[in-house]
Amino acid sequence: MGFAIIKRLTNKPFENSASKVLTITSKPYAEPRWLENGSGEWGPHGKIFYKKPVVVLIGPRTFSAAEDFTVAFDYMKRGKLIGLPTGGSTGQPVPFNLPGGGAARVCGKRDTYPDGKEFVGVGIMPDITVKRTIKDLQNGIDATKNKALEVLNK
């Protein structure tokens, strides 16, 4: 769905993230193996092209498919990212059992920008950082939204 939106924000092709996916091996202490997938290219919608300025609000709860969207949007330089760094996890958990009856999950997909820039474990950095304060919270102020409106109204 995210790329269906981005297709309407451009009149040129755009790239999405490159990835590699962890493959399961049953050998104890074996090094993980990764299946490499390059980035993909998507074409513009063709009939619908929203030309006005656009921003994307991001923060630590932005991860998984929302980071896929953010990478494509950021890489095409269509507008500003406003807020805080994203969560830095592409999802795709690989579950496994632990001794003693426990269980764990690790991220089984490693995405990068099309040019190889890493964001897993780090997050996607905003162009404009906006930190919410306790005063904002007490007063019902959404500083990130307000900054976005300020940028769009310039």
PLY file of the C-alpha trace (Angstrom):
ply
format ascii 1.0
element vertex 154
property float x
property float y
property float z
element edge 153
property int vertex1
property int vertex2
end_header
0.00 0.00 0.00
2.87 2.36 0.79
4.32 2.13 -2.69
0.84 2.70 -4.17
0.90 6.04 -2.33
4.45 6.92 -3.39
3.57 6.16 -7.02
1.17 9.10 -6.84
3.83 11.43 -5.40
6.22 11.17 -8.34
6.31 11.26 -12.10
9.57 9.26 -12.24
10.50 5.67 -11.34
11.71 5.14 -7.76
13.65 2.45 -5.93
12.78 0.61 -2.76
15.17 -0.92 -0.24
17.57 -3.73 -1.01
17.41 -6.70 1.35
18.90 -9.94 2.42
16.91 -12.63 4.22
18.25 -15.02 6.83
18.02 -18.65 5.78
17.56 -21.26 8.49
20.24 -23.85 8.98
20.01 -26.79 11.33
23.73 -27.05 12.11
24.64 -25.99 15.64
27.04 -23.03 15.77
26.80 -22.56 12.01
27.22 -19.06 10.65
23.97 -17.57 9.39
23.43 -17.62 5.65
21.77 -14.75 3.85
19.87 -14.72 0.58
20.65 -11.43 -1.18
17.85 -9.49 -2.88
18.59 -6.28 -4.72
16.42 -3.21 -4.63
13.37 -3.00 -6.83
12.20 -0.24 -9.10
8.62 0.99 -9.24
7.07 3.18 -11.89
4.95 6.25 -11.24
1.17 5.92 -11.26
0.96 7.71 -14.58
-2.47 9.28 -14.22
-2.30 10.70 -10.69
0.65 12.90 -9.69
0.39 14.99 -6.53
2.87 17.80 -7.17
2.54 19.83 -3.99
5.10 19.65 -1.16
4.96 16.52 1.01
6.52 15.58 4.36
6.54 12.28 6.24
6.34 12.13 10.02
8.56 9.45 11.56
9.52 8.24 15.00
10.63 5.22 17.04
7.35 3.43 16.33
8.01 3.61 12.59
9.33 0.20 11.58
8.73 -2.77 9.30
6.66 -1.83 6.23
6.58 1.81 7.38
10.37 1.87 7.13
10.16 0.37 3.62
7.94 3.33 2.72
10.26 5.79 4.46
13.38 4.49 2.67
11.74 4.81 -0.76
10.38 8.28 0.05
13.70 9.47 1.48
15.80 8.01 -1.33
13.76 9.74 -4.03
14.21 13.10 -2.23
10.52 13.97 -2.60
10.18 15.77 0.73
11.40 16.08 4.29
11.31 13.47 7.06
10.22 15.11 10.30
10.31 13.74 13.85
12.68 11.25 15.48
14.73 8.33 14.13
12.68 5.29 13.13
12.75 1.98 15.00
15.43 0.43 12.79
13.80 -2.98 12.38
12.40 -4.38 9.18
10.34 -7.03 10.92
10.40 -10.53 9.45
11.06 -12.23 12.81
12.68 -15.65 12.91
11.40 -17.51 16.00
13.40 -20.16 17.83
13.22 -22.07 21.09
15.61 -21.51 23.96
16.81 -24.04 26.51
14.50 -24.32 29.50
11.31 -23.74 27.54
11.84 -20.13 26.51
11.51 -18.68 23.05
13.04 -15.75 21.19
12.75 -13.96 17.89
15.39 -12.11 15.90
15.03 -9.94 12.84
15.48 -12.24 9.87
15.64 -9.58 7.17
18.36 -7.04 6.68
17.26 -4.08 4.57
19.38 -1.19 3.33
18.83 1.84 1.17
19.23 1.03 -2.54
22.79 2.41 -2.32
23.65 0.12 0.64
23.22 2.67 3.45
22.31 0.77 6.65
19.33 1.60 8.84
18.59 -1.69 10.65
19.61 -1.30 14.27
20.12 2.43 13.76
16.92 3.84 12.33
16.23 6.25 9.51
17.28 9.75 10.53
14.88 12.65 10.09
15.81 15.71 8.07
14.25 17.81 10.81
14.40 16.46 14.36
11.51 17.31 16.65
11.53 16.12 20.25
8.29 16.08 22.21
8.60 17.69 25.63
6.68 17.01 28.80
5.23 20.50 28.47
3.95 19.60 24.97
2.36 16.44 26.35
0.73 18.31 29.25
-0.65 20.95 26.89
-1.81 18.56 24.17
0.67 19.98 21.66
1.85 17.84 18.76
5.18 19.53 18.03
5.98 17.17 15.13
2.70 17.92 13.36
3.14 21.64 14.01
6.66 21.57 12.50
5.33 19.65 9.47
2.63 22.27 8.91
5.22 25.03 9.23
7.45 23.36 6.61
4.52 22.80 4.23
3.29 26.37 4.56
6.64 28.01 3.68
0 1
1 2
2 3
3 4
4 5
5 6
6 7
7 8
8 9
9 10
10 11
11 12
12 13
13 14
14 15
15 16
16 17
17 18
18 19
19 20
20 21
21 22
22 23
23 24
24 25
25 26
26 27
27 28
28 29
29 30
30 31
31 32
32 33
33 34
34 35
35 36
36 37
37 38
38 39
39 40
40 41
41 42
42 43
43 44
44 45
45 46
46 47
47 48
48 49
49 50
50 51
51 52
52 53
53 54
54 55
55 56
56 57
57 58
58 59
59 60
60 61
61 62
62 63
63 64
64 65
65 66
66 67
67 68
68 69
69 70
70 71
71 72
72 73
73 74
74 75
75 76
76 77
77 78
78 79
79 80
80 81
81 82
82 83
83 84
84 85
85 86
86 87
87 88
88 89
89 90
90 91
91 92
92 93
93 94
94 95
95 96
96 97
97 98
98 99
99 100
100 101
101 102
102 103
103 104
104 105
105 106
106 107
107 108
108 109
109 110
110 111
111 112
112 113
113 114
114 115
115 116
116 117
117 118
118 119
119 120
120 121
121 122
122 123
123 124
124 125
125 126
126 127
127 128
128 129
129 130
130 131
131 132
132 133
133 134
134 135
135 136
136 137
137 138
138 139
139 140
140 141
141 142
142 143
143 144
144 145
145 146
146 147
147 148
148 149
149 150
150 151
151 152
152 153
